[in-house]
Amino acid sequence: MILRIGVEEEYFVVAPGSRKVVARGGAVVRRAAAELGDRASTEMIACLAEAKTAPCDDLDKLDEQIRDMRAAMARAAEREGVRLAATGTPVLGEVLPPPISAGARYAEGLATYRALDDEQCICSCHVHVEMPDRAQAVQVSNHLRPWLPTLMAMAANSPYWAGRDTGYACWRVMAWSRWPVAGPPPFFESLQHFEDLVGTLLRCGALLDVGTLFWDVRPSSHLPTVEVRLGDVAPTADEAVLFAALIRALVQVSLTAVEEGSAPPNPSPEILRAAYWLAARDGLSGGGIDVFTGRPVPQRRLVEDLVAHVRPALSDSGDLERVAAGVRFLLDHGTGADRQRAAYRRRELLSDVVDAMLLRPPGNRIGRVHASFSAYPSP
């Protein structure tokens, strides 16, 4: 069975002159809705705009939808006199505190989480993969946990924050980790264990509602899916498709293990937390941790282990060659974070970083360092 997938992406609204983020997300979304309908939406932070695909059963359809929605969002932004940038954190702009969108729920969230909202000025990519039921979604979450740091390292695209280089490849996850319910999900013994824990968090006020359950993997509260939400927004449509393909393959392998009754791995929370930090700091350029053994391993080796782990699912779906080429592109050319820093080094202008991450209408490529994955050999 080939599982259907869908992708949600968030983008920063930036002024074309200063390249600073601006609170025009609502206007962009209203224009984009003429083409995308409710697939375009606002976020709590007013300088963000979101778009999502419909469920897709193959990568070609997903690729087409991501390119079409990015083009529609880019057109809407241009008609509003602004642009959209696909980067996980704001490169330029005064973002503390960020402008909050109007609405009772956003106001309640601000009253509950207070200064935590100041650093929710971040853009991520969420991948939904369909599930037979919530019980299996919870068990799949257990099997996904060891691979989350590697996925984060591959998706790293947030080295800058409001005018400075943070020294991290994925600063977004460092800002996100301060929330009371965020980061890698716990190991769950059962669906009842999951629901009991969520109920406790709701009663004690750590959650505003189930929508503020910010673990990096969670059963969707309103869709028959498991949602993986740990990646920075991808700089290119190609990389968004690659990320979604790897996640679907991981979910497929995990679902098979659940159905076969295989015991899920349960790495220690301390090791998993350390693996997260190393992945966020260095992306693919540094060392990581094999969470199964606790041994230090280069991140690039962990990527190879990930591809080997999901190879059966990629072969079954016909996606192996495409994904292998995409992974080779990342290993050869670096992550979005690497390419942001490369854009800065050319003239030492942060405006060049923003320009490299702009969404563009059809006929243009996102960024200045990009090539079709098909040009690179499979590993």
C-alpha positions in Angstrom: 0.0 0.0 0.0 1.3 3.4 -1.0 0.5 6.0 1.8 -0.8 9.4 0.7 1.1 12.4 1.8 0.5 16.2 2.1 2.8 19.1 2.9 2.3 22.4 4.7 4.8 25.2 4.3 5.3 28.6 6.0 7.0 31.6 4.4 8.2 34.9 5.6 6.7 38.1 4.1 9.5 40.5 3.3 9.8 44.0 2.0 11.5 44.1 -1.4 13.7 47.1 -0.6 14.9 46.4 3.0 14.3 42.6 2.8 13.0 42.9 6.4 10.0 40.8 7.5 6.8 42.8 7.4 3.3 42.2 8.9 1.5 41.6 5.6 0.7 37.9 5.8 -3.0 38.4 6.0 -3.1 40.5 2.8 -1.0 38.0 0.9 -3.2 35.1 2.0 -6.4 36.9 1.0 -4.9 37.4 -2.6 -3.6 33.8 -2.7 -7.0 32.4 -1.7 -8.3 33.4 -5.1 -6.2 30.5 -6.6 -5.7 28.2 -3.6 -8.8 28.6 -1.6 -8.4 27.4 2.0 -5.1 25.9 1.1 -3.6 29.4 1.9 -3.9 30.5 5.5 -2.5 32.9 8.0 -0.4 32.1 11.1 -0.2 33.6 14.6 2.7 35.8 13.5 1.5 38.4 11.0 4.7 38.3 8.9 4.0 34.7 8.0 1.9 33.1 5.3 1.1 29.4 5.0 0.2 27.1 2.1 -0.6 23.4 1.9 -1.1 20.7 -0.7 -4.0 18.3 -1.0 -3.2 14.7 -0.2 -1.1 13.0 -3.0 -0.3 9.4 -3.7 2.9 9.9 -5.7 5.8 12.3 -5.8 5.1 13.7 -9.2 1.7 14.9 -8.1 3.2 16.3 -4.8 5.9 18.0 -6.8 3.4 19.7 -9.1 1.2 20.8 -6.2 4.2 22.3 -4.2 5.4 24.2 -7.3 1.9 25.4 -8.1 1.2 26.6 -4.5 4.6 28.3 -4.2 4.0 30.1 -7.5 0.5 31.2 -6.4 1.8 32.5 -3.1 4.7 34.3 -4.9 2.3 36.0 -7.3 0.0 37.0 -4.5 2.9 38.6 -2.6 4.1 40.5 -5.7 0.7 41.9 -6.2 0.8 43.1 -2.7 4.1 44.8 -3.3 6.0 42.3 -1.1 7.9 39.0 -1.5 8.0 35.6 0.3 11.2 34.0 1.6 11.6 30.3 2.3 13.8 30.3 5.4 13.3 28.9 8.8 14.0 32.1 10.7 13.9 35.9 9.9 17.1 37.0 8.3 16.4 40.7 8.7 13.9 42.7 10.6 12.8 43.8 14.1 11.0 40.8 15.3 11.0 41.1 19.1 8.2 41.2 19.9 6.7 40.0 16.6 3.4 41.3 15.2 0.6 39.0 16.3 -2.3 38.3 13.9 -5.8 39.3 15.1 -8.1 36.6 16.6 -9.3 35.4 20.0 -7.2 32.2 19.9 -4.0 34.1 19.2 -4.8 36.5 22.0 -5.4 33.6 24.4 -2.2 32.0 23.3 -0.3 35.2 24.0 -1.8 35.4 27.4 -0.9 31.8 28.1 2.6 31.6 26.7 3.7 35.2 27.0 7.3 35.9 25.9 7.5 32.4 24.3 5.5 33.9 21.5 8.4 36.3 20.8 10.4 33.6 19.2 7.6 31.9 17.3 8.7 34.0 14.3 9.7 30.8 12.5 8.8 28.9 9.4 8.6 25.1 9.2 7.5 22.3 6.9 4.9 19.8 8.2 4.4 16.5 6.4 1.2 14.5 6.9 1.2 10.8 6.1 -2.1 8.9 6.1 -2.6 6.3 8.8 -5.1 3.4 9.3 -5.9 4.6 12.8 -4.6 6.7 15.7 -3.3 3.7 17.7 -1.0 2.8 14.8 0.0 6.5 14.4 1.2 6.5 18.0 3.2 3.3 17.5 4.7 4.7 14.3 5.8 7.7 16.3 7.8 5.4 18.5 9.6 4.0 15.5 10.3 7.4 14.0 12.0 8.9 17.1 15.6 7.7 16.5 15.7 9.2 13.0 14.4 12.7 13.8 17.8 14.3 14.4 19.0 13.1 11.0 16.0 14.5 9.3 16.5 17.8 11.1 20.1 18.0 10.0 19.1 17.5 6.4 16.4 20.1 6.5 18.5 22.8 8.3 17.7 26.2 6.8 17.8 28.7 9.6 21.3 30.0 10.4 20.4 33.7 10.8 18.1 35.5 13.2 17.2 39.2 12.8 20.6 40.4 11.5 23.0 38.0 13.0 24.5 34.6 12.3 23.5 32.4 15.3 26.3 29.8 14.6 23.6 27.2 14.2 22.4 25.5 11.1 18.9 25.2 12.5 18.3 28.0 15.0 14.5 27.5 14.5 14.5 24.3 16.5 16.5 25.9 19.3 13.9 28.7 19.6 11.1 26.0 19.4 12.6 23.8 22.1 11.6 26.3 24.9 7.9 25.4 24.6 6.5 23.2 27.3 5.4 20.5 24.8 7.9 20.5 22.0 10.8 18.5 20.5 10.9 14.7 20.1 7.8 13.0 21.3 7.9 10.7 24.4 7.9 6.9 24.0 4.2 5.9 24.2 3.2 2.5 25.5 -0.2 2.7 23.8 -2.8 5.1 22.4 -4.3 5.3 26.0 -0.9 6.4 27.3 -0.8 9.1 24.7 -4.3 10.3 25.4 -3.8 10.2 29.2 -0.7 12.3 28.9 -2.3 14.9 26.6 -5.3 15.1 29.0 -2.9 15.8 31.9 -1.1 18.5 29.9 -4.5 20.1 29.0 -5.7 20.1 32.6 -2.6 21.6 34.0 -2.5 24.4 31.4 0.7 23.4 29.5 -1.5 23.1 26.4 -3.9 25.7 25.2 -5.6 23.0 23.2 -4.5 20.0 21.1 -3.3 22.4 18.4 -0.5 23.5 20.7 0.8 19.9 21.0 4.1 20.8 19.4 6.0 17.5 19.5 7.9 16.9 16.3 5.7 13.9 15.6 2.0 13.7 16.6 -1.2 12.0 15.4 -3.2 14.8 13.8 -6.1 15.9 15.8 -8.4 16.5 12.8 -7.0 14.3 10.0 -6.3 10.5 9.6 -2.6 11.1 9.6 0.6 11.1 11.5 2.2 14.6 11.3 6.0 15.1 11.2 6.7 18.7 11.9 10.4 19.1 12.7 11.9 20.5 9.5 12.7 24.1 8.5 10.8 25.2 5.4 12.7 24.0 2.4 14.5 26.5 0.2 13.4 24.7 -3.0 10.4 22.7 -4.1 12.8 19.8 -4.9 14.0 19.7 -1.3 10.4 19.9 0.0 9.6 16.8 -2.1 12.7 15.0 -1.0 11.9 15.7 2.7 8.3 14.4 2.2 9.5 11.3 0.4 11.9 10.4 3.1 9.3 10.9 5.8 6.7 8.8 3.9 9.3 6.0 3.5 10.1 6.2 7.2 6.5 6.0 8.1 5.9 3.1 5.7 8.8 1.1 7.2 7.6 1.9 10.7 4.1 0.9 9.9 5.3 -2.4 8.6 7.3 -3.0 11.8 4.2 -2.1 13.9 2.0 -4.6 11.9 4.7 -7.3 12.3 4.8 -6.7 16.1 8.5 -5.6 16.1 9.5 -3.9 19.3 10.2 -0.2 18.7 13.6 1.3 19.6 13.6 3.4 22.7 16.8 5.6 22.9 17.3 7.5 26.1 15.8 11.0 26.2 19.2 12.4 27.1 20.9 10.9 24.1 18.1 11.9 21.8 18.2 15.5 23.1 22.0 15.6 22.6 21.6 14.3 19.0 19.0 17.0 18.4 21.4 19.7 19.6 24.3 18.5 17.5 22.1 18.3 14.4 20.7 21.8 15.0 24.2 23.2 15.6 26.0 21.8 12.6 23.5 20.4 10.1 25.2 17.9 7.8 28.7 19.3 8.3 29.4 18.0 11.8 29.2 15.0 14.0 26.2 13.4 15.4 25.2 10.5 17.7 24.1 7.0 16.8 21.2 7.0 19.2 21.1 3.2 19.1 24.7 2.8 20.4 25.5 6.3 21.9 28.6 6.4 19.7 29.7 9.6 17.8 29.1 9.3 14.1 29.5 11.9 11.3 26.1 13.3 10.3 26.7 12.2 6.7 27.0 8.6 7.8 23.8 8.9 9.7 22.1 10.1 6.4 23.4 7.0 4.7 22.0 4.8 7.5 18.7 6.5 7.1 18.5 5.9 3.3 19.5 2.3 3.9 16.8 1.9 6.5 14.0 3.2 4.2 15.3 1.6 1.0 12.7 -1.1 0.9 9.8 1.4 1.1 11.5 3.7 -1.5 11.9 0.7 -3.9 8.3 -0.3 -3.4 7.0 3.2 -4.2 9.4 3.7 -7.2 11.0 6.7 -5.4 14.5 5.3 -4.7 16.4 6.8 -7.7 14.8 10.2 -7.1 15.5 10.3 -3.4 19.0 9.0 -3.8 19.8 11.8 -6.2 18.2 14.3 -3.9 20.3 13.1 -1.0 23.4 13.2 -3.1 22.6 16.9 -3.9 22.5 17.7 -0.2 25.7 15.9 0.6 27.5 17.6 -2.4 26.0 21.1 -2.1 25.0 21.4 1.5 21.8 22.2 3.3 19.8 25.4 2.9 21.8 26.8 5.9 25.0 26.1 4.0 23.7 27.9 0.9 22.4 30.9 3.0 25.9 31.3 4.3 27.4 30.9 0.9 25.1 33.7 -0.4 26.3 36.0 2.4 30.0 35.3 1.8 29.8 36.6 -1.8 29.4 40.2 -0.7 28.8 40.0 3.0 25.2 41.3 2.6 22.3 39.7 4.5 20.0 41.1 1.8 21.7 38.6 -0.6 20.7 35.8 1.8 17.1 36.9 1.6 17.2 37.1 -2.1 18.6 33.6 -2.3 15.6 32.2 -0.4 12.8 34.1 -2.3 9.9 32.2 -3.8 9.7 33.1 -7.5 7.0 32.7 -10.1 7.3 29.9 -12.7 10.4 30.1 -14.9 12.8 30.9 -12.0 14.5 28.7 -9.5 14.5 29.4 -5.8 18.0 30.5 -4.7 21.2 31.0 -6.6 22.8 27.6 -6.0 20.4 25.0 -7.4 20.4 22.3 -9.9 17.9 19.5 -10.8 18.5 16.4 -8.8 18.5 14.4 -12.0 22.0 15.9 -12.8 23.5 14.1 -9.8 24.4 10.3 -9.7 22.7 8.1 -7.1 24.8 7.2 -4.1 
